[in-house]
Amino acid sequence: MSVQIDSLWPVAANALDDDALALGFVRDDRGEPWLRVNFVSSVDGAATHDGLSGGLGGEADKRVFDVLRRLCDVVLVGAGTVRDERYGPMRLDEAAVRWRVANGLPQHPVFAIVSRRLDLDPASKIFTDAPVRPIVVTTGSSPAEGRRSLAEVADVLVCGADSLDAAAMVAALGQRGLAQVHCEGGPSLFGSLLAADVVDELCLTVSPRLEAGDARRIANGGLPESRGLALARVLRSEGTLMLSYTRAR
Ligand SMILES: NC(=O)c1ccc[n+]([C@@H]2O[C@H](COP(=O)([O-])OP(=O)(O)OC[C@H]3O[C@@H](n4cnc5c(N)ncnc54)[C@H](OP(=O)(O)O)[C@@H]3O)[C@@H](O)[C@H]2O)c1
């Protein structure tokens, strides 16, 4: 039995199954880009416990995390998170593959990694065991040798000269039929996406913990002005809240 997740708002419903969980998230099949970001945070805003997100999320967070991967065309992750959280290849489990195929989607989403320095090993399983050829998103200022070696195992997209052009990245992914973008962090990448105003939805798990200390927040960097959000959905599993916000219009 998987952990129980109830919906509190906008519809009250108990013990959602995976279909009901998925149904409440936006998936725009008209080809329009949609960029969703998913994070877990403590109640006092820490994005890490002992330097990683894993200590914050529980079973309910993991269930939503998995359902969000089912819904997307591409999973986008910053290279820092890939390194720190020791990501492997983007291979979904059998239940997720069945769900995707039944819903007209390819078996696995594409894995896209954002990196300027290209400190990524082309011999790692991320690339050698990938069910779908991954994408590396980088800038024009990245090392040419890194681009050459990664191009053997991934499609390398150059978006921006010195810094990432996030709008160009979303457009380039859309042109490849990857309009439903799901970003799993981390805070530096989220900051860049916010600065470029390309984030459509934030899914935030609030873990019932206080961390204090100097743990980082879910977004770094600066914004010219703060952004308003509209509450789209509230899920609950015991003390854990799973919130979805879209941009305020
Ligand atoms: N609470 C959560 O839900 C959650 C989620 C994800 C991560 N985290 C935590 O966040 C921490 C990692 O933070 P982070 O800020 O290092 O993560 P990050 O944003 O995933 O990675 C930063 C790195 O990604 C690349 N990158 C990101 N934005 C870029 C941009 N605009 N242009 C070019 N490259 C860009 C760069 O890679 P290169 O250095 O290769 O150039 C940069 O050093 C870890 O402790 C992880 O556990 C928490």
PDBQT file of the ligand as one rigid body, heavy atoms in Angstrom, charges set to zero:
ROOT
HETATM    1  N1  LIG A 301      14.936  20.795  -1.700  1.00  0.00    +0.000 N 
HETATM    2  C1  LIG A 301      14.884  20.377  -2.940  1.00  0.00    +0.000 C 
HETATM    3  O1  LIG A 301      13.818  20.011  -3.423  1.00  0.00    +0.000 OA
HETATM    4  C2  LIG A 301      16.148  20.363  -3.776  1.00  0.00    +0.000 A 
HETATM    5  C3  LIG A 301      16.041  20.123  -5.131  1.00  0.00    +0.000 A 
HETATM    6  C4  LIG A 301      17.203  20.105  -5.888  1.00  0.00    +0.000 A 
HETATM    7  C5  LIG A 301      18.427  20.337  -5.271  1.00  0.00    +0.000 A 
HETATM    8  N2  LIG A 301      18.464  20.560  -3.946  1.00  0.00    +0.000 N 
HETATM    9  C6  LIG A 301      19.766  20.788  -3.279  1.00  0.00    +0.000 C 
HETATM   10  O2  LIG A 301      20.409  21.894  -3.854  1.00  0.00    +0.000 OA
HETATM   11  C7  LIG A 301      21.809  21.716  -3.764  1.00  0.00    +0.000 C 
HETATM   12  C8  LIG A 301      22.443  21.981  -5.114  1.00  0.00    +0.000 C 
HETATM   13  O3  LIG A 301      22.268  23.332  -5.389  1.00  0.00    +0.000 OA
HETATM   14  P1  LIG A 301      22.811  24.029  -6.693  1.00  0.00    +0.000 P 
HETATM   15  O4  LIG A 301      22.353  25.419  -6.697  1.00  0.00    +0.000 OA
HETATM   16  O5  LIG A 301      24.257  23.713  -6.866  1.00  0.00    +0.000 OA
HETATM   17  O6  LIG A 301      21.989  23.202  -7.771  1.00  0.00    +0.000 OA
HETATM   18  P2  LIG A 301      21.761  23.355  -9.309  1.00  0.00    +0.000 P 
HETATM   19  O7  LIG A 301      21.022  24.577  -9.658  1.00  0.00    +0.000 OA
HETATM   20  O8  LIG A 301      21.173  22.055  -9.674  1.00  0.00    +0.000 OA
HETATM   21  O9  LIG A 301      23.213  23.342  -9.919  1.00  0.00    +0.000 OA
HETATM   22  C9  LIG A 301      24.029  24.454 -10.093  1.00  0.00    +0.000 C 
HETATM   23  C10 LIG A 301      24.901  24.117 -11.264  1.00  0.00    +0.000 C 
HETATM   24  O10 LIG A 301      24.065  23.819 -12.387  1.00  0.00    +0.000 OA
HETATM   25  C11 LIG A 301      24.507  24.503 -13.515  1.00  0.00    +0.000 C 
HETATM   26  N3  LIG A 301      23.627  25.649 -13.700  1.00  0.00    +0.000 N 
HETATM   27  C12 LIG A 301      22.553  25.997 -12.965  1.00  0.00    +0.000 A 
HETATM   28  N4  LIG A 301      22.020  27.130 -13.452  1.00  0.00    +0.000 NA
HETATM   29  C13 LIG A 301      22.786  27.474 -14.513  1.00  0.00    +0.000 A 
HETATM   30  C14 LIG A 301      22.747  28.549 -15.415  1.00  0.00    +0.000 A 
HETATM   31  N5  LIG A 301      21.821  29.509 -15.315  1.00  0.00    +0.000 N 
HETATM   32  N6  LIG A 301      23.674  28.600 -16.380  1.00  0.00    +0.000 NA
HETATM   33  C15 LIG A 301      24.617  27.649 -16.502  1.00  0.00    +0.000 A 
HETATM   34  N7  LIG A 301      24.718  26.608 -15.653  1.00  0.00    +0.000 NA
HETATM   35  C16 LIG A 301      23.805  26.527 -14.671  1.00  0.00    +0.000 A 
HETATM   36  C17 LIG A 301      25.931  24.924 -13.178  1.00  0.00    +0.000 C 
HETATM   37  O11 LIG A 301      26.679  23.754 -13.433  1.00  0.00    +0.000 OA
HETATM   38  P3  LIG A 301      28.225  23.676 -13.695  1.00  0.00    +0.000 P 
HETATM   39  O12 LIG A 301      28.852  23.905 -12.361  1.00  0.00    +0.000 OA
HETATM   40  O13 LIG A 301      28.435  22.283 -14.198  1.00  0.00    +0.000 OA
HETATM   41  O14 LIG A 301      28.570  24.729 -14.690  1.00  0.00    +0.000 OA
HETATM   42  C18 LIG A 301      25.815  25.230 -11.698  1.00  0.00    +0.000 C 
HETATM   43  O15 LIG A 301      27.044  25.186 -11.013  1.00  0.00    +0.000 OA
HETATM   44  C19 LIG A 301      22.056  20.309  -3.272  1.00  0.00    +0.000 C 
HETATM   45  O16 LIG A 301      22.342  20.378  -1.904  1.00  0.00    +0.000 OA
HETATM   46  C20 LIG A 301      20.723  19.629  -3.491  1.00  0.00    +0.000 C 
HETATM   47  O17 LIG A 301      20.505  18.627  -2.551  1.00  0.00    +0.000 OA
HETATM   48  C21 LIG A 301      17.361  20.602  -3.181  1.00  0.00    +0.000 A 
ENDROOT
TORSDOF 0
